Amino acid sequence: MQESLTALGRTEEFDAALATFKAQNPDSKATESVEFEAAKSLYLAEKYKPAILRLESYLKQYPQTALGPDARFFLADSYLKTGDKQQGLTRLREVVTEGKSEFVNRAVGRLADLEFENKNYAEAAKYYERLRGASNNRREVANATLGQMRSLYETGDYAGTRRVAEELRTQAGATANATNAALLYLGKSSFGAGNLDQAATELTAAAAAAPNDVNGAEAQYYLAETLSKQKKYEEAIAAALKVNSEFSNYALWQGRAFLLVADAYAAQGDNFQARGTLNSIIDNNFPVAEIVEGAKQRLKTLGADQPDDTPAPATPKTAPTKTPAKAPAKAPATTPAAPAGKPAVKPAPTKGKTVVPRANLQGTTTAPADTATQR
């Protein structure tokens, strides 16, 4: 009865019928189960606000019920679905600590995701590890392993990151995206630990293995950053520009690569090229605000442009030799004008430098969502 009335949105009629039944049968044990099913029906019908009211009332009325653990999970998830993350997080912790709900693994996974989202990486890693040990679902285990790997990296535990990444590479149930992420994090853990030669090798392999996803874009960017840290600036610029040519769908990493190009030019003392790259990002309205702001901040601290040619060394002074005075050559009255209709010639770029095309600095208007790795 309650399912039919709930589906029709006539919960008030059910409430009235239930109240009549309880008045007529005050000692009946059936009402506890009926009230739970009524609240559960609202939850399953995605009517989360009325479900919260019904579940809160049920748990107050029957605090020791055997159905309490599942009711607490439905309540926690209802709070999350209505956008109340603080209440949802508190109630999820209760479900996980109690550990008796049929849905406890779902609660652990959701709690791990929320802790990661809140940058509580050590807590997230703990819950992901717990889920790995508790679940029998291969896909769920693989996703928990991926989450644990990312969490450990964010805590600075590079040895732990490497260990979990190696496990993920060969794990049954892992998607291609997850195994690509494992290769990426092997390289990132070497980079974080300062093992730059090893990082360059691993990141090159990670970028090659993932030519069509965000893990490849991030790997290519970190390869460029690794080369820059090794002061191999021309190689770093070439690697960064590959993000633009081969991973242009991923605007965040594309933009960060352009900033790295500017940094590499500046590190070599070529402030002219660095300034041109940064101005191009701004002038072309690059679609990621973080990148535009980064370009503006770099321009504020960039030094003056350096001339390409250094002045010739001064020659020692000698006594002047007397020569017959000559009449000075007659200078032209005006500087010759450029021929009509021809544009002024632009100076050629410095010989041997990689030039960043201005047209390529626009980026893409959107990037595929993968916030787990675009960080």
N, C-alpha and C positions, 0 to 999 in steps of 0.2 A: 504493500500500500504506500509506504513512505517513498519508495523509488518512483512510483507512478506520479504521485503528487509533486515530488521534487522536480521531476522531468518537466512537469507542466508549470512549474513556478508557483505552485499552490502550497507552499510550506506551512502557511498559517492554518490551513485545514488539518494538516497532519498534526501540528502542535495541539490543536484543540482536541483531536481524537485521542492523542497520547495522554493529555491531561485527564480526559474522562476515564481512560483505561486505568491510569494510576490511582485515581480516586476510588474506582470500583474494586481495584485489586492492589491494595497498598503493600502487601507482602510478596507480590509476584517478582520472581527473579528475571522474568522475561523482559521487563522494561529496560534493564541495564543494556542488554544486547540490542534491543530495538533502538534505543537512543544512540548507541554507538554507530549502528548502521545508518541512521538518519544523518548523523554528522559526516560519516564517511561518504555517503551519497552526494552531499553538497560539495565535498572536496573533489570527488571524481568528476562531478559536473562542472568543475572549474569555477564554482561560485565561492571564492575564497573568503570574502568578507563575512558572509553568513556562516560559513564553515568555522571560521575562527570563533565567532560567538557561541556556536553550538558545542565546539570542542572544549572551549574554556569552561563552559557550564558543566559539561559532562565530567571533566577531570576534577572539578571542585565537588561535584555530587558523589562521584565514585573514586576517591583518591587511591584506593587499594585494588582497583579492578585489574584483572589479568589482561584486559584489553588496553590498559593504560600506555604501555610502550609504543604500540602502533598509533594510538591517539596522539601521543606526544610528537611522533614523526609527522603525522598529517598536519598538526598544528604548526610545527616549525616550518614545514614547506609552504603552508598557506601564508604565513607571515612573509616569507621570501618572495612568493609570487605576487604579493600586494606591494612589494617594494620596501618593506620594513626589515632591512638587513640586520639591524642591531638586535631586534627581538628574534629574528630567525636564527641568527648566529648563537644567541644565548640558548634558545630551545634545542638547536642541533647539538650543542655541547652536552646538554642533559641526556639526549637520546644516545649519543656516543658513549658517554660515561656509564650510563645504565647498561648498554649493550644487550638488551633483551628484545628489541624490536625485530620483526621479520625484515625490516628495511634498514637495518643497521649499516650494511655496507654502502647503501646509497647515501646514508647520512654521513659516513666517514668521507666518502668521495666528495660530497658537496661541501663539507667543512674544510677539506684540504684545499679545494678550489677557492673558497672564500678567504682562507688565511693567505693564500698566495696573492690573491687580488688585493688584500690589505697590506701586502709586503711583509707579512709575518712568516718569512721563508723557513725558519727553523721549525716552526709549528707545522707548516704545510708539509715539509719533508717527513716529519714524524707521522702525520696522518696518511700520506701517500704510501709510506712503508708499511703501515698497519694494514691498509687495504690490499697491498700486494700479498701479504701473508694470509689474509682472511678469505679472499675471493677465489672461486673456482672458475670464473668466467675469463677466458683468455684475453678477450678484448679489454675487459675491465682491468686486468692485471697489467697489460701493455700500456694502457693509458695512465695507470698509477705509476708505473716505472718512468714514463716520460715526465710526469709531474715531479717525481722525486728527483730526477736528474736536473731539471731546471731549477728546482728549489735549492739543491745543494750548490749549484753554480752560483746562485745569487747570495748564498751565505759565505762564499769564498772558499768552500771546501772543494778544491780542484781535484784532489786525489779521489774523494768520494764521487765527484761528478764523473771522472774517468771510469771508475769501477762500474757505476750504474749504466753508463753509456755502452760499455762493452757488453753488459748483460742484455741491454735493449736491442743491440744489433742482431742478436741470434734468438730473440724471444719469439715463440709462437704466438700468433695473434697480433703482432705489431704490423701496422700499416707501412706502406712505402714512405709516407711522410714521417713516421716515427723513426724509421731506420735512417732516413736522411738527417733527421735531427740529431740522432746519435753520432753520426759522423761529424756534424757541425760542432757538437759539444766536446768531442775529443779534441778538435782543433782549438776551440775556445778555452778549454781547460789548460792546454799547453801554453797558449798565449797568456792566460792569467797567471800561470806559474812562472812566466818569463823564459820558457823554453822556445825561443823564437824560431830556430831552425826546424824543430819538430813541428811547431805550429804551422809554418809555411807549407810543409809537406802535407800535413793532414787537412789543412784548409783548401789546398789545391784539389785534393781528392774529393773533399766534400762538395765543392762548387761543381766539379765535373759530374758527380753522381746525381745532382739535383738541378738540372738545367731549366726545369719548368716550375719550381716552387720557391717559396720564400727562404727556405733553408739554404738553397744555392746562392741567392742574392746576399744573404747575411754572411755566408762563408767567403764570397768574393770580396765583400767589403773588409772583413777582418784580415783577409790575405793582404789587401792593400795597406791596412794599418800595420800589419806585422812588418812588411817591407819598409814602411816609413820609419818604424822604430829602429830598424836596422840601418837607417840612413841611406837606403837604396832608393833615393827619391824618384829617379826616372822610372824605375820598375814599379814603384808604388803608384805613380801617376797612371801608368799604362794599365795596371791592375784595377785601379779605381774607375777608369773610363770603360772597362769591360762591364762594370755594373750597369752603366748607361746603355751599352750596346746589346747586352745579352739578358739583362734582367730589368728592362725599363718598366715593367708592370708594377714594380715594387718601389713606390715613390719614396718611402722613408729611407731605404738603403741607397737608392739612387741619389737622393739629396745629401745624405751623409758622405757619400763618395765624392760629390762635387766639393764639399767643404774640405775634405781631405786633400783633394787636388790643390786647392788654394793654400792650405797649410804647407804642402810639400814645396810649392813655388816659393812661399815666404821663407821656409827653412833654407832654401838655396840662395836667398837674397834677391830673388826675382819678384820684387813687390809689384812691379808693373803687371805681370801675368796674374799674380794673386789678386790684385785689385780688380782686374778685368773679370776674373771668374766670379768673385763675390758680387760685383755690380750686376753681372748677368743673371745671377740667381734672383736678385731683388727686382731688376727691371722686367724680367720675364714672369714675375708673380708666381714663383714656384709654389705648388699646391700644398705644401706641408709647412705650417706656421713655424714649427721648431727650426726648420732649415733656414727660412728667411730671417728669423731672429738671430740664428747663429752667424749668418753672413753679416748682418748689421753690427753685431758685437765685434767680429773680427776686423771689420773696417775701422772701427774706433781705435783699435790698438795697432793697426798696420802702419809701419813706418813709411817714410817718403820713398818714392820710386828712385831706384839707383840707375845712373847712366850705364849704358852698355859698354862704353869704351872708357878705360882709365886714362888719365892724362899721361903724356910721355914724360919721363923723368927729366928734370932740369939739367942742362949742360953747364959745366964749369965756366965761369966768366973769364975771358981773355981780353987782353988789350985790343981795342978796335983797330982794324987796319984802315988807314985812310984811303978812300977811293974817291975818284972824281964825282962831284955832285951831279946828279941827273935830274932833269925835270920830271916831276911825278906824272905817271900815266893818267890820262884823263878818264875819270870815272863816269859811268853812264848816269844820265840824269835820273832815270827811274829803274826800278827792278822790273825785269821782263815779266809780263803776266802770262799765266798758263793759257794755252790755246783755248779758244771759246768752245764750249760744249764738252770739254774733257774734265772728268773729276780729278780732284787733287789725289795724288798718289799716297796711299797709306803706307806707313813704315812696315817693312817685312818683320815677321816675328824673329826673335833671337834664334840664331842658328843652333840646331840640335835640340831645341825645346819642343815638348809636346804641347800643342795648342788645343785649348778647349773650345769647341765651336759654340758660339752664343746661342744658336738656335736649339741646341740640344739641352739647354739648361732649363727648359720649361717644365720638364717632368710630365707626369701623367696626372689627370684630374682626380683619379681615384686609385687606390691600391687595394688589392685583395686583402680581406681581413685575415690576419693570423697574428693577433696581439701576443700570443704566447711566446713567439720568437722575435717579433719586431720590437725589440727593446734595447 
